Amino acid sequence: MDASTLRTAVTATGSHFFEASTMRFFGDKMSNYYVAKHPVTITKRDGSTATCWELRRRKPVKFDQQGSCYFDVQTYERVMPAPWNENI
């Protein structure tokens, strides 16, 4: 899986994640993204787990956004991971 293939699949779900206006707002470009070689299993906010593609940024963008984003390997819907610290 590469970033362009993931972009095509995610956009087909109706997501606005990769729209030009959204990326421009965050100061991001496709060249700043890469996908982890293998899917990862994460714990979602509701406590269940999901196998996801991890989309990573090469360098931080506007608003210091630098964390990974996760997309389900079957549905390509965005998955929100549980916070590391439950007291946040």
C-alpha positions as CSV (number, residue, x, y, z in Angstrom):
1,M,0.0,0.0,0.0
2,D,1.3,3.5,-0.8
3,A,-0.1,6.9,0.0
4,S,-1.6,7.4,-3.5
5,T,-3.5,4.1,-3.4
6,L,-4.7,4.8,0.1
7,R,-5.8,8.3,-1.0
8,T,-7.9,6.8,-3.8
9,A,-9.6,4.3,-1.5
10,V,-10.3,6.8,1.2
11,T,-11.7,9.4,-1.2
12,A,-14.1,6.8,-2.6
13,T,-15.7,6.5,0.9
14,G,-16.7,10.2,0.7
15,S,-14.0,11.4,3.2
16,H,-12.8,14.9,2.9
17,F,-9.4,14.0,4.4
18,F,-7.4,14.2,1.1
19,E,-9.3,17.1,-0.5
20,A,-7.1,19.9,-1.7
21,S,-8.8,22.5,0.5
22,T,-8.4,20.4,3.6
23,M,-4.7,19.7,2.9
24,R,-4.1,23.4,2.1
25,F,-5.7,24.4,5.4
26,F,-3.2,22.2,7.3
27,G,-0.3,23.2,5.0
28,D,0.1,19.6,3.9
29,K,1.0,17.9,0.6
30,M,0.8,14.3,-0.6
31,S,4.6,14.2,-0.8
32,N,4.7,14.6,3.0
33,Y,2.8,11.3,3.5
34,Y,3.9,7.7,3.5
35,V,2.1,4.5,4.6
36,A,3.6,1.9,7.0
37,K,4.7,-1.3,5.2
38,H,2.3,-3.5,7.2
39,P,-1.1,-2.9,8.8
40,V,-1.2,-2.2,12.5
41,T,-3.7,-3.2,15.1
42,I,-4.9,-0.3,17.3
43,T,-7.3,0.1,20.2
44,K,-10.1,2.5,19.3
45,R,-11.7,5.0,21.6
46,D,-14.6,2.6,22.4
47,G,-12.1,0.0,23.6
48,S,-12.4,-2.3,20.5
49,T,-9.5,-3.1,18.2
50,A,-9.1,-2.5,14.5
51,T,-6.5,-3.4,11.9
52,C,-5.5,-0.3,10.0
53,W,-3.2,1.3,7.5
54,E,-1.0,3.9,9.3
55,L,-0.6,7.1,7.4
56,R,2.5,8.9,8.6
57,R,3.9,12.4,8.0
58,R,7.5,12.9,7.1
59,K,7.6,16.3,8.8
60,P,5.2,18.4,11.0
61,V,2.7,20.8,9.3
62,K,0.6,23.8,10.4
63,F,-0.6,23.6,14.0
64,D,2.3,21.2,14.7
65,Q,0.3,18.3,13.3
66,Q,2.7,15.4,13.1
67,G,0.9,12.3,14.4
68,S,-0.2,9.3,12.4
69,C,-3.7,8.8,11.0
70,Y,-5.3,5.4,10.8
71,F,-7.7,3.9,8.1
72,D,-9.4,0.6,8.4
73,V,-7.9,-2.0,6.0
74,Q,-11.4,-3.2,4.8
75,T,-13.6,-0.1,4.8
76,Y,-10.9,2.6,4.5
77,E,-12.9,4.7,7.1
78,R,-10.8,6.8,9.4
79,V,-10.3,5.2,12.8
80,M,-9.6,7.3,15.9
81,P,-7.2,5.6,18.4
82,A,-7.7,5.7,22.1
83,P,-5.7,8.4,23.8
84,W,-2.5,7.3,25.4
85,N,-3.5,8.9,28.7
86,E,-7.1,8.5,29.8
87,N,-6.7,11.6,32.1
88,I,-6.4,14.0,29.2
